[in-house]
């Protein structure tokens, strides 16, 4: 029986930022419907470059990217977004001079008459945004800004969410709260591909994980199993 098409497939991706530079050297991954998949690896491994290449922000020099079986490799970042990708950057992912409500309204692409109902749905999912709806986004905590950025991405009605190091710079409590929000999003059926610096914690909540080393796949498997692998723990805990 033929295997159903993955939500996302990236095959043998080669990419870099200069004409001769290769950061990714044949990296591959796939994300199935409803999965939370995390890419981990040491600094400089190419994790964020991989995510940006999938999102269309870095043009691939080789390989293939498929969304639900459709080849999107040569699409622009804008066309990929229209096709169903939502990319939440690590930084500068909200409009700091605008209120929480205005950020949500700016991200909403539907008819203006429908915004009130959609806003209420978002606030019901993320009550902290309702509590701070009139607050300028730049005054939110780091974790709250990430939740706002995720909520804005959801308003585009994506097929898959791409998160680039969402917990970077957050305190442990805020990190745990954001991981809870990501799990709650996955529980709605949203497939998520995440690059994360809190490697072991992220693997424990992930369906599957990929370990990227020097631009290549070094290991893959169920997230919790990778988190308990002695070699993975040595790599990220130093022993």
Short mmCIF file of the C-alpha atoms (twelve columns), coordinates in Angstrom:
data_MODEL
# 
_entry.id   MODEL 
# 
loop_
_atom_site.group_PDB 
_atom_site.id 
_atom_site.type_symbol 
_atom_site.label_atom_id 
_atom_site.label_alt_id 
_atom_site.label_comp_id 
_atom_site.label_asym_id 
_atom_site.label_seq_id 
_atom_site.Cartn_x 
_atom_site.Cartn_y 
_atom_site.Cartn_z 
_atom_site.pdbx_PDB_model_num 
ATOM 1   C CA . UNK A 1   0.000   0.000  0.000  1 
ATOM 2   C CA . UNK A 2   1.356   3.431  -0.941 1 
ATOM 3   C CA . UNK A 3   2.250   5.608  2.020  1 
ATOM 4   C CA . UNK A 4   0.086   8.698  2.439  1 
ATOM 5   C CA . UNK A 5   1.767   11.975 1.575  1 
ATOM 6   C CA . UNK A 6   3.519   13.701 4.484  1 
ATOM 7   C CA . UNK A 7   2.390   17.165 5.490  1 
ATOM 8   C CA . UNK A 8   5.973   18.324 4.904  1 
ATOM 9   C CA . UNK A 9   9.000   16.672 3.345  1 
ATOM 10  C CA . UNK A 10  12.442  18.179 2.878  1 
ATOM 11  C CA . UNK A 11  14.774  15.912 0.921  1 
ATOM 12  C CA . UNK A 12  18.553  16.248 0.624  1 
ATOM 13  C CA . UNK A 13  18.578  20.008 1.187  1 
ATOM 14  C CA . UNK A 14  21.757  21.902 0.352  1 
ATOM 15  C CA . UNK A 15  21.761  25.585 1.303  1 
ATOM 16  C CA . UNK A 16  23.891  28.470 2.531  1 
ATOM 17  C CA . UNK A 17  24.095  32.242 2.506  1 
ATOM 18  C CA . UNK A 18  26.874  32.819 -0.032 1 
ATOM 19  C CA . UNK A 19  27.530  31.595 -3.544 1 
ATOM 20  C CA . UNK A 20  30.061  29.006 -2.368 1 
ATOM 21  C CA . UNK A 21  28.916  28.514 1.235  1 
ATOM 22  C CA . UNK A 22  27.210  25.271 2.197  1 
ATOM 23  C CA . UNK A 23  25.700  25.191 5.684  1 
ATOM 24  C CA . UNK A 24  23.233  22.406 4.885  1 
ATOM 25  C CA . UNK A 25  24.867  19.451 3.167  1 
ATOM 26  C CA . UNK A 26  22.018  17.144 2.274  1 
ATOM 27  C CA . UNK A 27  19.688  17.402 5.292  1 
ATOM 28  C CA . UNK A 28  16.284  15.701 5.187  1 
ATOM 29  C CA . UNK A 29  13.195  15.503 7.390  1 
ATOM 30  C CA . UNK A 30  9.463   14.913 7.264  1 
ATOM 31  C CA . UNK A 31  6.495   16.013 9.375  1 
ATOM 32  C CA . UNK A 32  3.268   14.044 9.438  1 
ATOM 33  C CA . UNK A 33  -0.196  15.429 10.186 1 
ATOM 34  C CA . UNK A 34  -0.548  16.403 13.836 1 
ATOM 35  C CA . UNK A 35  3.108   15.853 14.744 1 
ATOM 36  C CA . UNK A 36  5.400   18.063 16.796 1 
ATOM 37  C CA . UNK A 37  8.870   17.571 15.322 1 
ATOM 38  C CA . UNK A 38  11.956  19.229 16.780 1 
ATOM 39  C CA . UNK A 39  15.347  19.879 15.200 1 
ATOM 40  C CA . UNK A 40  18.231  20.039 17.674 1 
ATOM 41  C CA . UNK A 41  21.996  20.222 17.279 1 
ATOM 42  C CA . UNK A 42  25.106  22.057 18.409 1 
ATOM 43  C CA . UNK A 43  25.672  25.726 17.624 1 
ATOM 44  C CA . UNK A 44  26.448  26.223 13.950 1 
ATOM 45  C CA . UNK A 45  24.859  22.945 12.886 1 
ATOM 46  C CA . UNK A 46  22.463  24.703 10.491 1 
ATOM 47  C CA . UNK A 47  19.217  24.305 12.431 1 
ATOM 48  C CA . UNK A 48  17.773  27.767 11.812 1 
ATOM 49  C CA . UNK A 49  19.109  27.758 8.255  1 
ATOM 50  C CA . UNK A 50  17.179  24.519 7.668  1 
ATOM 51  C CA . UNK A 51  13.962  26.085 8.972  1 
ATOM 52  C CA . UNK A 52  14.477  29.289 6.962  1 
ATOM 53  C CA . UNK A 53  15.140  27.260 3.818  1 
ATOM 54  C CA . UNK A 54  11.886  25.366 4.339  1 
ATOM 55  C CA . UNK A 55  10.067  28.681 4.871  1 
ATOM 56  C CA . UNK A 56  11.572  30.134 1.680  1 
ATOM 57  C CA . UNK A 57  13.780  32.753 3.316  1 
ATOM 58  C CA . UNK A 58  16.981  31.005 2.198  1 
ATOM 59  C CA . UNK A 59  16.968  29.626 -1.377 1 
ATOM 60  C CA . UNK A 60  18.072  25.984 -1.567 1 
ATOM 61  C CA . UNK A 61  20.987  25.074 -3.812 1 
ATOM 62  C CA . UNK A 62  19.821  21.487 -4.027 1 
ATOM 63  C CA . UNK A 63  17.101  19.150 -2.821 1 
ATOM 64  C CA . UNK A 64  13.308  19.193 -2.772 1 
ATOM 65  C CA . UNK A 65  10.658  20.618 -0.423 1 
ATOM 66  C CA . UNK A 66  7.121   19.245 -0.574 1 
ATOM 67  C CA . UNK A 67  3.971   20.456 1.187  1 
ATOM 68  C CA . UNK A 68  1.288   17.756 1.120  1 
ATOM 69  C CA . UNK A 69  3.112   16.253 -1.848 1 
ATOM 70  C CA . UNK A 70  3.237   19.531 -3.799 1 
ATOM 71  C CA . UNK A 71  6.690   20.730 -4.822 1 
ATOM 72  C CA . UNK A 72  7.252   24.194 -3.338 1 
ATOM 73  C CA . UNK A 73  11.059  24.225 -3.685 1 
ATOM 74  C CA . UNK A 74  11.194  27.197 -6.054 1 
ATOM 75  C CA . UNK A 75  8.343   29.151 -4.494 1 
ATOM 76  C CA . UNK A 76  9.009   32.506 -2.834 1 
ATOM 77  C CA . UNK A 77  8.523   32.893 0.905  1 
ATOM 78  C CA . UNK A 78  5.292   34.817 0.240  1 
ATOM 79  C CA . UNK A 79  3.886   32.106 -2.002 1 
ATOM 80  C CA . UNK A 80  4.818   29.456 0.550  1 
ATOM 81  C CA . UNK A 81  2.980   31.434 3.201  1 
ATOM 82  C CA . UNK A 82  -0.066  31.556 0.937  1 
ATOM 83  C CA . UNK A 83  0.263   27.789 0.432  1 
ATOM 84  C CA . UNK A 84  0.097   27.088 4.163  1 
ATOM 85  C CA . UNK A 85  3.435   27.782 5.881  1 
ATOM 86  C CA . UNK A 86  3.481   29.968 8.991  1 
ATOM 87  C CA . UNK A 87  6.985   30.930 10.128 1 
ATOM 88  C CA . UNK A 88  7.463   32.449 13.595 1 
ATOM 89  C CA . UNK A 89  10.885  34.058 13.837 1 
ATOM 90  C CA . UNK A 90  12.972  34.022 16.989 1 
ATOM 91  C CA . UNK A 91  13.030  37.820 17.230 1 
ATOM 92  C CA . UNK A 92  11.209  40.844 15.786 1 
ATOM 93  C CA . UNK A 93  8.086   38.767 15.316 1 
ATOM 94  C CA . UNK A 94  5.529   41.307 16.604 1 
ATOM 95  C CA . UNK A 95  4.954   45.031 16.088 1 
ATOM 96  C CA . UNK A 96  6.176   46.524 19.348 1 
ATOM 97  C CA . UNK A 97  4.625   49.966 18.880 1 
ATOM 98  C CA . UNK A 98  1.141   48.496 18.359 1 
ATOM 99  C CA . UNK A 99  -1.216  47.053 20.942 1 
ATOM 100 C CA . UNK A 100 -1.870  43.335 21.272 1 
ATOM 101 C CA . UNK A 101 -5.292  43.827 19.675 1 
ATOM 102 C CA . UNK A 102 -3.818  45.828 16.786 1 
ATOM 103 C CA . UNK A 103 -1.181  43.139 16.174 1 
ATOM 104 C CA . UNK A 104 -3.910  40.518 15.930 1 
ATOM 105 C CA . UNK A 105 -6.036  42.698 13.657 1 
ATOM 106 C CA . UNK A 106 -3.057  43.350 11.390 1 
ATOM 107 C CA . UNK A 107 -2.410  39.608 11.039 1 
ATOM 108 C CA . UNK A 108 -6.038  38.801 10.286 1 
ATOM 109 C CA . UNK A 109 -6.638  38.380 6.556  1 
ATOM 110 C CA . UNK A 110 -10.393 37.744 6.578  1 
ATOM 111 C CA . UNK A 111 -13.280 40.200 6.255  1 
ATOM 112 C CA . UNK A 112 -13.239 42.961 8.848  1 
ATOM 113 C CA . UNK A 113 -16.694 41.957 10.022 1 
ATOM 114 C CA . UNK A 114 -15.322 38.584 11.106 1 
ATOM 115 C CA . UNK A 115 -12.426 39.859 13.201 1 
ATOM 116 C CA . UNK A 116 -14.347 40.208 16.471 1 
ATOM 117 C CA . UNK A 117 -15.313 36.538 16.480 1 
ATOM 118 C CA . UNK A 118 -11.832 35.368 15.521 1 
ATOM 119 C CA . UNK A 119 -10.273 37.634 18.156 1 
ATOM 120 C CA . UNK A 120 -12.541 36.101 20.803 1 
ATOM 121 C CA . UNK A 121 -11.432 32.606 19.740 1 
ATOM 122 C CA . UNK A 122 -7.760  33.566 20.030 1 
ATOM 123 C CA . UNK A 123 -8.283  35.188 23.428 1 
ATOM 124 C CA . UNK A 124 -10.160 32.112 24.662 1 
ATOM 125 C CA . UNK A 125 -7.158  30.001 23.634 1 
ATOM 126 C CA . UNK A 126 -4.585  32.467 25.022 1 
ATOM 127 C CA . UNK A 127 -6.235  34.358 27.929 1 
ATOM 128 C CA . UNK A 128 -3.053  36.357 28.616 1 
ATOM 129 C CA . UNK A 129 -3.614  38.175 25.310 1 
ATOM 130 C CA . UNK A 130 -7.102  39.154 26.413 1 
ATOM 131 C CA . UNK A 131 -5.784  40.461 29.713 1 
ATOM 132 C CA . UNK A 132 -3.265  42.598 27.838 1 
ATOM 133 C CA . UNK A 133 -5.192  43.405 24.661 1 
ATOM 134 C CA . UNK A 134 -4.671  47.165 25.045 1 
ATOM 135 C CA . UNK A 135 -1.011  46.877 26.019 1 
ATOM 136 C CA . UNK A 136 1.785   47.719 23.578 1 
ATOM 137 C CA . UNK A 137 3.443   44.535 22.358 1 
ATOM 138 C CA . UNK A 138 6.889   45.813 23.324 1 
ATOM 139 C CA . UNK A 139 5.817   45.878 26.977 1 
ATOM 140 C CA . UNK A 140 4.976   42.149 27.046 1 
ATOM 141 C CA . UNK A 141 7.306   39.613 28.579 1 
ATOM 142 C CA . UNK A 142 9.380   37.480 26.214 1 
ATOM 143 C CA . UNK A 143 7.074   34.500 26.596 1 
ATOM 144 C CA . UNK A 144 3.976   36.620 26.067 1 
ATOM 145 C CA . UNK A 145 5.454   38.075 22.871 1 
ATOM 146 C CA . UNK A 146 6.058   34.560 21.561 1 
ATOM 147 C CA . UNK A 147 2.458   33.602 22.338 1 
ATOM 148 C CA . UNK A 148 1.272   36.732 20.511 1 
ATOM 149 C CA . UNK A 149 3.482   35.838 17.517 1 
ATOM 150 C CA . UNK A 150 2.024   32.309 17.451 1 
ATOM 151 C CA . UNK A 151 -1.501  33.709 17.677 1 
ATOM 152 C CA . UNK A 152 -0.786  36.075 14.773 1 
ATOM 153 C CA . UNK A 153 0.536   33.161 12.728 1 
ATOM 154 C CA . UNK A 154 -2.612  31.164 13.470 1 
ATOM 155 C CA . UNK A 155 -4.734  33.943 12.008 1 
ATOM 156 C CA . UNK A 156 -3.275  33.124 8.578  1 
ATOM 157 C CA . UNK A 157 -4.926  29.659 8.841  1 
ATOM 158 C CA . UNK A 158 -1.696  27.740 8.161  1 
ATOM 159 C CA . UNK A 159 -1.302  24.060 7.360  1 
ATOM 160 C CA . UNK A 160 1.963   23.843 9.329  1 
ATOM 161 C CA . UNK A 161 3.666   26.033 11.922 1 
ATOM 162 C CA . UNK A 162 7.440   26.618 11.841 1 
ATOM 163 C CA . UNK A 163 8.932   27.888 15.132 1 
ATOM 164 C CA . UNK A 164 12.523  29.144 15.259 1 
ATOM 165 C CA . UNK A 165 13.944  28.803 18.796 1 
ATOM 166 C CA . UNK A 166 10.773  30.067 20.505 1 
ATOM 167 C CA . UNK A 167 12.197  29.832 24.052 1 
ATOM 168 C CA . UNK A 168 15.476  31.676 23.346 1 
ATOM 169 C CA . UNK A 169 16.264  34.007 26.244 1 
ATOM 170 C CA . UNK A 170 13.292  32.943 28.371 1 
ATOM 171 C CA . UNK A 171 13.459  32.088 32.068 1 
ATOM 172 C CA . UNK A 172 12.709  28.447 33.011 1 
ATOM 173 C CA . UNK A 173 9.134   29.203 34.127 1 
ATOM 174 C CA . UNK A 174 8.357   31.100 30.918 1 
ATOM 175 C CA . UNK A 175 9.977   28.313 28.882 1 
ATOM 176 C CA . UNK A 176 7.712   25.718 30.492 1 
ATOM 177 C CA . UNK A 177 4.638   27.881 29.937 1 
ATOM 178 C CA . UNK A 178 5.525   28.348 26.276 1 
ATOM 179 C CA . UNK A 179 6.097   24.618 25.815 1 
ATOM 180 C CA . UNK A 180 2.621   24.090 27.312 1 
ATOM 181 C CA . UNK A 181 1.187   26.538 24.756 1 
ATOM 182 C CA . UNK A 182 2.973   24.709 21.923 1 
ATOM 183 C CA . UNK A 183 1.627   21.352 23.121 1 
ATOM 184 C CA . UNK A 184 -1.871  22.829 23.335 1 
ATOM 185 C CA . UNK A 185 -1.518  24.035 19.740 1 
ATOM 186 C CA . UNK A 186 -0.400  20.579 18.614 1 
ATOM 187 C CA . UNK A 187 -3.390  19.065 20.429 1 
ATOM 188 C CA . UNK A 188 -5.678  20.960 18.018 1 
ATOM 189 C CA . UNK A 189 -4.130  18.951 15.155 1 
ATOM 190 C CA . UNK A 190 -1.671  21.610 13.972 1 
ATOM 191 C CA . UNK A 191 1.596   20.065 12.724 1 
ATOM 192 C CA . UNK A 192 4.608   21.908 14.130 1 
ATOM 193 C CA . UNK A 193 8.265   21.918 13.110 1 
ATOM 194 C CA . UNK A 194 10.443  23.573 15.738 1 
ATOM 195 C CA . UNK A 195 14.103  24.440 16.141 1 
ATOM 196 C CA . UNK A 196 14.905  24.592 19.838 1 
ATOM 197 C CA . UNK A 197 17.952  25.303 22.005 1 
ATOM 198 C CA . UNK A 198 16.490  23.616 25.094 1 
ATOM 199 C CA . UNK A 199 17.183  20.335 23.361 1 
ATOM 200 C CA . UNK A 200 16.344  17.663 25.917 1 
ATOM 201 C CA . UNK A 201 13.248  19.447 27.238 1 
ATOM 202 C CA . UNK A 202 11.970  19.928 23.676 1 
ATOM 203 C CA . UNK A 203 12.607  16.303 22.715 1 
ATOM 204 C CA . UNK A 204 10.617  15.068 25.712 1 
ATOM 205 C CA . UNK A 205 7.460   16.757 24.405 1 
ATOM 206 C CA . UNK A 206 8.069   16.014 20.712 1 
ATOM 207 C CA . UNK A 207 6.607   13.281 18.567 1 
ATOM 208 C CA . UNK A 208 9.946   12.935 16.788 1 
ATOM 209 C CA . UNK A 209 13.293  14.646 16.725 1 
ATOM 210 C CA . UNK A 210 16.175  15.227 14.336 1 
ATOM 211 C CA . UNK A 211 19.758  15.816 15.418 1 
ATOM 212 C CA . UNK A 212 21.607  18.022 12.945 1 
ATOM 213 C CA . UNK A 213 25.416  18.078 13.036 1 
ATOM 214 C CA . UNK A 214 27.545  20.018 10.526 1 
ATOM 215 C CA . UNK A 215 24.587  20.406 8.175  1 
ATOM 216 C CA . UNK A 216 23.735  16.712 8.027  1 
ATOM 217 C CA . UNK A 217 21.287  14.395 9.776  1 
ATOM 218 C CA . UNK A 218 23.150  12.642 12.582 1 
ATOM 219 C CA . UNK A 219 20.221  10.905 14.288 1 
ATOM 220 C CA . UNK A 220 16.445  10.747 14.262 1 
ATOM 221 C CA . UNK A 221 13.795  8.983  16.292 1 
ATOM 222 C CA . UNK A 222 10.960  9.372  18.754 1 
ATOM 223 C CA . UNK A 223 11.525  12.506 20.813 1 
ATOM 224 C CA . UNK A 224 11.441  10.983 24.321 1 
ATOM 225 C CA . UNK A 225 13.751  8.151  23.241 1 
ATOM 226 C CA . UNK A 226 16.285  10.581 21.790 1 
ATOM 227 C CA . UNK A 227 16.139  12.589 25.035 1 
ATOM 228 C CA . UNK A 228 17.260  9.490  26.963 1 
ATOM 229 C CA . UNK A 229 19.940  8.445  24.469 1 
ATOM 230 C CA . UNK A 230 23.341  8.555  26.262 1 
ATOM 231 C CA . UNK A 231 25.134  10.040 23.253 1 
ATOM 232 C CA . UNK A 232 22.532  12.780 22.812 1 
ATOM 233 C CA . UNK A 233 22.710  13.583 26.522 1 
ATOM 234 C CA . UNK A 234 26.514  13.689 26.352 1 
ATOM 235 C CA . UNK A 235 26.315  16.065 23.392 1 
ATOM 236 C CA . UNK A 236 23.990  18.492 25.190 1 
ATOM 237 C CA . UNK A 237 24.854  17.962 28.843 1 
ATOM 238 C CA . UNK A 238 28.588  17.360 28.529 1 
ATOM 239 C CA . UNK A 239 28.522  13.912 30.062 1 
# 
